[in-house]
Amino acid sequence: MGSAASNLMRFFRGTQDSAPAQKAQERLTRRSSALAELSRVFTSEETLCVLDIGATSATNIRLFTERGHRIYSEDLLEASTDPALRSHDEQGLPVLDSKKFLEENLAYATGQFDVVFCWNLADYMDESLVKPVVARLWTVMKPGGMLLAFFHTREAGPDAPCFRYHISGKDTLEMQAISTKQGQRKESVNAAGTRPFTLQRVFNNRHIENLFRDFGSIKFFLSRDNIREVLVVR
């Protein structure tokens, strides 16, 4: 996204304390209206090709493979912390190299996927990667394919934890708070030099609509936990 988009968005600066290991393993449960609608698609007998770009979930992989679907899993947020991606734009401001990032990630065939789980990636990923990633997702999705994404509302606050999402029912998710992977190199930071994974920005409805403007349709679901659920159709 360009500087104009930067001015429209509220950025949260500051660090997020690492949670104790035992706390990171705790799972919270939430209902998802958007997932309930999407589940009508992946509970069908038709074989689907699914892409999960959140933190890897063995639960999700098992769920789809047992139903005969093909699922690909890529932890794009983790991949975005690679120090080799850091560079500077024409104004000398720190950014991540989106071209290099897309050469190493999301390397799939055009129109490959029926369903994409984006989860809360856009809220936590470095700003310079968000728009290129969404554009690539448009390319690798089939016409009529569906994408599920979560966006925090302003009330969530800058310390809103980043979660790993496990699908536990047609409308139910289990969530585990995550940080960086154990053993990750200490120099792994985002373009701004802050530790991942902290909430980078808050999108309002207009920002979200603009982000997915090349898609066919978008539907919003407002939940009670300061999350705006979005279901997008390619």
C-alpha positions as CSV (number, residue, x, y, z in Angstrom):
1,M,0.0,0.0,0.0
2,G,1.2,3.5,-0.7
3,S,1.8,6.5,1.6
4,A,-1.8,7.7,1.0
5,A,-3.2,4.5,2.5
6,S,-0.7,4.9,5.4
7,N,-2.2,8.2,6.2
8,L,-5.7,6.7,6.3
9,M,-4.8,4.0,8.7
10,R,-4.2,4.1,12.4
11,F,-0.9,2.4,13.2
12,F,-0.1,0.9,16.6
13,R,3.4,1.3,17.7
14,G,5.0,-0.4,20.6
15,T,5.9,-3.9,21.6
16,Q,3.9,-6.9,22.8
17,D,5.3,-9.0,25.6
18,S,5.9,-12.6,24.9
19,A,3.3,-14.9,26.6
20,P,4.5,-17.8,28.7
21,A,4.8,-21.0,26.7
22,Q,2.0,-22.7,28.7
23,K,-0.4,-19.8,28.0
24,A,0.4,-20.0,24.3
25,Q,-1.0,-23.5,24.3
26,E,-4.4,-22.5,25.7
27,R,-7.2,-22.5,23.3
28,L,-10.1,-20.1,23.2
29,T,-13.4,-20.8,21.4
30,R,-15.3,-18.4,19.3
31,R,-18.3,-18.6,17.0
32,S,-17.9,-17.4,13.4
33,S,-20.9,-16.4,11.3
34,A,-18.7,-16.1,8.2
35,L,-17.3,-19.6,8.7
36,A,-20.8,-21.0,9.1
37,E,-21.6,-19.6,5.6
38,L,-18.3,-20.8,4.1
39,S,-18.7,-24.3,5.6
40,R,-21.6,-24.9,3.2
41,V,-19.0,-25.0,0.5
42,F,-16.3,-27.2,2.0
43,T,-18.9,-29.7,3.5
44,S,-20.0,-30.5,-0.1
45,E,-19.0,-33.7,-1.8
46,E,-17.1,-31.8,-4.5
47,T,-13.3,-32.0,-4.2
48,L,-11.9,-28.6,-3.3
49,C,-8.5,-27.0,-3.4
50,V,-7.9,-25.1,-0.1
51,L,-5.2,-22.6,0.9
52,D,-4.5,-21.8,4.5
53,I,-2.1,-18.9,4.9
54,G,-2.3,-18.5,8.6
55,A,-0.1,-20.2,11.3
56,T,-0.1,-23.9,10.4
57,S,-2.8,-26.0,12.0
58,A,-2.7,-29.7,12.0
59,T,-6.4,-29.7,12.9
60,N,-7.3,-27.9,9.7
61,I,-5.0,-30.1,7.5
62,R,-6.7,-33.2,9.0
63,L,-10.2,-31.8,8.6
64,F,-9.9,-31.1,4.9
65,T,-7.8,-34.2,3.9
66,E,-10.2,-36.5,5.7
67,R,-13.0,-35.0,3.6
68,G,-11.1,-35.7,0.4
69,H,-10.1,-32.1,-0.2
70,R,-6.6,-30.9,-1.1
71,I,-5.1,-28.4,1.3
72,Y,-2.0,-26.3,1.1
73,S,-0.7,-24.5,4.2
74,E,1.7,-21.6,4.2
75,D,2.5,-19.5,7.3
76,L,2.9,-16.2,5.5
77,L,3.2,-14.1,8.6
78,E,6.2,-16.2,9.8
79,A,7.7,-16.0,6.3
80,S,7.4,-12.2,6.3
81,T,9.8,-11.9,9.2
82,D,12.8,-13.1,7.2
83,P,15.5,-10.4,7.6
84,A,16.6,-11.0,4.0
85,L,13.4,-9.3,2.9
86,R,14.3,-5.9,4.4
87,S,15.0,-3.1,2.0
88,H,14.2,0.6,1.5
89,D,11.9,2.4,-0.9
90,E,12.7,5.4,-3.1
91,Q,12.3,7.8,-0.1
92,G,14.7,5.7,1.9
93,L,11.9,4.4,4.2
94,P,12.2,0.8,5.4
95,V,10.0,-1.7,3.6
96,L,10.0,-5.4,2.9
97,D,10.8,-6.6,-0.6
98,S,7.4,-7.7,-1.9
99,K,8.8,-9.0,-5.2
100,K,11.2,-11.3,-3.4
101,F,8.5,-12.3,-0.9
102,L,6.2,-13.4,-3.7
103,E,8.9,-15.2,-5.5
104,E,9.4,-17.4,-2.4
105,N,5.8,-17.7,-1.3
106,L,2.3,-18.2,-2.9
107,A,3.9,-19.7,-6.0
108,Y,0.8,-21.4,-7.2
109,A,-0.9,-21.8,-10.6
110,T,-3.5,-19.2,-11.7
111,G,-7.0,-20.2,-10.6
112,Q,-5.9,-23.0,-8.4
113,F,-7.9,-22.5,-5.2
114,D,-11.6,-22.7,-4.3
115,V,-11.2,-21.6,-0.7
116,V,-8.6,-19.4,1.0
117,F,-8.3,-18.8,4.8
118,C,-6.6,-15.5,5.3
119,W,-7.5,-15.2,9.0
120,N,-6.1,-12.0,10.6
121,L,-3.0,-11.9,8.4
122,A,-3.6,-8.4,7.0
123,D,-3.7,-6.8,10.4
124,Y,-0.4,-8.2,11.5
125,M,1.6,-8.4,8.2
126,D,4.0,-5.5,7.3
127,E,2.1,-2.9,5.3
128,S,4.3,-3.1,2.3
129,L,3.3,-6.8,1.7
130,V,-0.5,-6.6,2.3
131,K,-1.7,-5.3,-1.1
132,P,0.7,-7.5,-3.1
133,V,-0.4,-10.6,-1.2
134,V,-4.1,-9.8,-1.8
135,A,-3.4,-9.3,-5.5
136,R,-1.6,-12.6,-5.7
137,L,-4.5,-14.3,-3.9
138,W,-6.8,-12.9,-6.5
139,T,-4.6,-14.6,-9.2
140,V,-4.4,-18.0,-7.6
141,M,-8.1,-18.2,-6.7
142,K,-10.7,-19.6,-9.1
143,P,-13.6,-17.4,-10.3
144,G,-16.3,-17.8,-7.7
145,G,-13.7,-18.9,-5.1
146,M,-14.2,-17.7,-1.5
147,L,-11.8,-16.1,1.0
148,L,-12.3,-15.7,4.7
149,A,-10.5,-12.9,6.6
150,F,-10.7,-11.3,10.0
151,F,-10.1,-7.6,10.7
152,H,-9.9,-6.0,14.1
153,T,-12.0,-3.0,15.0
154,R,-10.5,0.1,16.6
155,E,-11.8,-1.1,20.0
156,A,-9.5,-4.1,19.9
157,G,-6.5,-2.0,21.0
158,P,-2.8,-2.3,20.1
159,D,-2.1,-5.4,22.2
160,A,-4.7,-7.6,20.5
161,P,-3.0,-11.0,20.3
162,C,-2.3,-12.8,17.0
163,F,-3.9,-16.2,16.9
164,R,-3.5,-19.6,15.2
165,Y,-7.0,-20.7,14.1
166,H,-8.3,-24.3,14.3
167,I,-11.6,-25.1,12.7
168,S,-13.5,-27.2,15.3
169,G,-17.0,-27.1,13.8
170,K,-19.2,-25.6,11.1
171,D,-19.3,-22.3,12.9
172,T,-16.7,-22.7,15.6
173,L,-13.0,-21.9,15.9
174,E,-10.4,-22.7,18.5
175,M,-7.7,-20.0,18.8
176,Q,-4.2,-20.1,20.2
177,A,-2.2,-17.0,20.8
178,I,1.1,-17.0,19.0
179,S,4.3,-15.0,18.7
180,T,7.4,-15.9,16.8
181,K,8.3,-19.5,16.5
182,Q,10.5,-21.0,19.2
183,G,14.2,-20.6,18.2
184,Q,13.5,-17.9,15.6
185,R,16.5,-15.7,15.0
186,K,16.5,-12.6,17.2
187,E,17.1,-10.3,14.2
188,S,13.8,-11.3,12.6
189,V,11.8,-8.1,12.6
190,N,9.3,-6.3,10.4
191,A,10.3,-3.3,8.1
192,A,9.7,-0.8,10.9
193,G,12.2,-2.7,13.1
194,T,9.6,-3.8,15.7
195,R,9.2,-7.3,17.0
196,P,6.4,-9.4,15.3
197,F,3.6,-10.1,15.8
198,T,1.9,-6.9,16.9
199,L,-1.2,-5.3,15.4
200,Q,0.1,-3.1,12.7
201,R,-3.0,-1.2,11.7
202,V,-6.8,-1.1,11.9
203,F,-8.8,-1.2,8.6
204,N,-12.2,0.3,8.5
205,N,-14.9,-1.0,6.1
206,R,-13.8,1.4,3.3
207,H,-10.2,0.3,3.5
208,I,-11.3,-3.4,3.4
209,E,-13.5,-2.8,0.4
210,N,-10.6,-1.0,-1.4
211,L,-8.2,-3.9,-0.5
212,F,-10.6,-6.4,-2.2
213,R,-11.8,-4.1,-4.9
214,D,-10.9,-6.5,-7.7
215,F,-13.0,-9.3,-6.2
216,G,-16.6,-9.9,-7.2
217,S,-18.3,-9.3,-3.9
218,I,-17.7,-8.8,-0.2
219,K,-19.8,-9.5,2.9
220,F,-19.2,-8.2,6.4
221,F,-20.1,-9.9,9.7
222,L,-19.6,-8.0,12.9
223,S,-18.9,-10.1,16.0
224,R,-18.8,-9.3,19.7
225,D,-15.1,-9.7,20.2
226,N,-14.0,-6.6,18.2
227,I,-13.5,-8.6,15.1
228,R,-14.9,-7.8,11.7
229,E,-15.3,-11.0,9.7
230,V,-15.2,-10.7,5.9
231,L,-16.2,-13.2,3.3
232,V,-15.0,-12.3,-0.2
233,V,-15.9,-13.9,-3.5
234,R,-13.5,-14.0,-6.4
